[in-house]
Amino acid sequence: MNLLGEYTTFKEPQFQTKALTECKAVIVDDDKSSQLVLAAILQDIIITECSDNSLNMVEFCLESKPDVVLLDLNMPGKDGITVCRELKANKFTANIPVIFITGSGKPEDQDRCWEAGASDFIVKPVVASTLQHRVKNIVLSKLHLDLLTEQTFRDPLTGLYNRYYMNAEIPAIFKHCVREQVNFGVMMIDIDNFKSFNDTYGHLEGDNCLAQVASALKNTLRRPQDKILRYGGEEFAVFLPNTDREGVGQLAKAMCEKVESLNIENSNCGSGVITISLGFVVSKPDYQTSLAGLVNEADLALFEAKMAGKNQGVGHRL
Ligand SMILES: Nc1nc2c(ncn2[C@@H]2O[C@H](COP(=O)(O)OP(=O)(O)OP(=O)(O)O)[C@@H](O)[C@H]2O)c(=O)[nH]1
């Protein structure tokens, strides 16, 4: 029976999910023969990787990036329940589905698995087609969820994160800076005279311009903890943890220069090319400082940059 032919993955132009055959199942079992049996059952539908060491499973999964973990319940070193709890407690491994595979059919063991965060539970002896179908269903659901999550948090035109991402992720990064008593920089960026660009060259060229500016801004950022997102229409927001005023100021200058050097013609404005205005604020925040307040302050600085003639950055300190 061709199990692959029965299912197709949902294809979406911007964020295409992987095919099932490109997905990976990690099999964690101290018994080598069990590993081999499970891997043989799954070999036609998914990539398999085996491990008999349950001790560092979070690190292993961060490295190996599986789409499902098949976990033995009783293992020396660290039992499956503990491993599953640890995977679910880590933000970067929490969404990997875990299927327990065990010789124990006891209801209390099954309850422990569900409580630890299991997606499914299979009792040995394993029925090959049941294992294949369960793995397939669970991995396809994960792929769809990954796709929806990606679409929820990303702007499809520019590929940048969006406001939902900002609301979901930035407060935690900000709180971390408050706790660590380090600087936090916020930038608000707006493309200059974009209405006239759209009016002159059309909306499609406008979209193309937005994507190029977004890419130039993103490429100016060097550190993975720096976050840029599309705040709205032709506005972008940048969040810079642990960056002092000098650093934020340098980035602001580099961003203005980089966008201007794209040399995107905008004949209806003084500069003749697309430019940006930028407002930023740098603060060593405490528990009284609000993230919304910083965004507001950066927005005020942006307004000043526009009033001062555009194509420049204006900084505030709080
Ligand atoms: N092509 C395109 N245009 C957009 C998009 N989102 C917003 N805009 C346009 O961006 C323009 C913003 O215009 P304004 O807010 O008047 O600002 P501006 O012309 O850039 O003027 P200043 O900010 O003063 O420099 C509007 O014409 C919007 O329609 C988009 O996704 N694609």
The ligand as an SDF file (V2000), in Angstrom:
LIG
                    3D

 32 34  0  0  0  0  0  0  0  0999 V2000
    1.8800   49.6870   -2.3720 N   0  0  0  0  0  0  0  0  0  0  0  0
    1.5260   49.7200   -1.1080 C   0  0  0  0  0  0  0  0  0  0  0  0
    1.2570   50.8910   -0.5190 N   0  0  0  0  0  0  0  0  0  0  0  0
    0.9230   50.9020    0.7660 C   0  0  0  0  0  0  0  0  0  0  0  0
    0.8660   49.7260    1.5290 C   0  0  0  0  0  0  0  0  0  0  0  0
    0.5090   50.0670    2.7860 N   0  0  0  0  0  0  0  0  0  0  0  0
    0.3740   51.4140    2.8230 C   0  0  0  0  0  0  0  0  0  0  0  0
    0.6210   51.9380    1.6100 N   0  0  0  0  0  0  0  0  0  0  0  0
    0.5420   53.3170    1.1590 C   0  0  0  0  0  0  0  0  0  0  0  0
    1.4660   54.1370    1.8370 O   0  0  0  0  0  0  0  0  0  0  0  0
    1.0520   55.4830    1.6800 C   0  0  0  0  0  0  0  0  0  0  0  0
    1.3330   56.2510    2.9360 C   0  0  0  0  0  0  0  0  0  0  0  0
    1.0180   57.5760    2.6880 O   0  0  0  0  0  0  0  0  0  0  0  0
    1.1180   58.7170    3.7710 P   0  0  0  0  0  0  0  0  0  0  0  0
    0.7300   58.1740    5.1140 O   0  0  0  0  0  0  0  0  0  0  0  0
    0.3490   59.8950    3.2480 O   0  0  0  0  0  0  0  0  0  0  0  0
    2.6380   59.0370    3.8920 O   0  0  0  0  0  0  0  0  0  0  0  0
    3.7330   59.5250    2.8620 P   0  0  0  0  0  0  0  0  0  0  0  0
    3.1840   59.7920    1.4910 O   0  0  0  0  0  0  0  0  0  0  0  0
    4.8280   58.4900    2.9260 O   0  0  0  0  0  0  0  0  0  0  0  0
    4.1690   60.8770    3.4740 O   0  0  0  0  0  0  0  0  0  0  0  0
    5.2470   61.1280    4.6030 P   0  0  0  0  0  0  0  0  0  0  0  0
    5.0690   60.0400    5.6230 O   0  0  0  0  0  0  0  0  0  0  0  0
    4.9440   62.4670    5.1540 O   0  0  0  0  0  0  0  0  0  0  0  0
    6.5930   61.0670    3.9770 O   0  0  0  0  0  0  0  0  0  0  0  0
   -0.4440   55.4350    1.3140 C   0  0  0  0  0  0  0  0  0  0  0  0
   -0.5940   55.8490   -0.0250 O   0  0  0  0  0  0  0  0  0  0  0  0
   -0.7940   53.9660    1.4640 C   0  0  0  0  0  0  0  0  0  0  0  0
   -1.7680   53.5480    0.5420 O   0  0  0  0  0  0  0  0  0  0  0  0
    1.1340   48.4840    0.8710 C   0  0  0  0  0  0  0  0  0  0  0  0
    1.0880   47.3930    1.4450 O   0  0  0  0  0  0  0  0  0  0  0  0
    1.4770   48.5320   -0.4250 N   0  0  0  0  0  0  0  0  0  0  0  0
  1  2  1  0
  2  3  2  0
  2 32  1  0
  3  4  1  0
  4  5  2  0
  4  8  1  0
  5  6  1  0
  5 30  1  0
  6  7  2  0
  7  8  1  0
  8  9  1  0
  9 10  1  0
  9 28  1  0
 10 11  1  0
 11 12  1  0
 11 26  1  0
 12 13  1  0
 13 14  1  0
 14 15  2  0
 14 16  1  0
 14 17  1  0
 17 18  1  0
 18 19  2  0
 18 20  1  0
 18 21  1  0
 21 22  1  0
 22 23  2  0
 22 24  1  0
 22 25  1  0
 26 27  1  0
 26 28  1  0
 28 29  1  0
 30 31  2  0
 30 32  1  0
M  END
$$$$
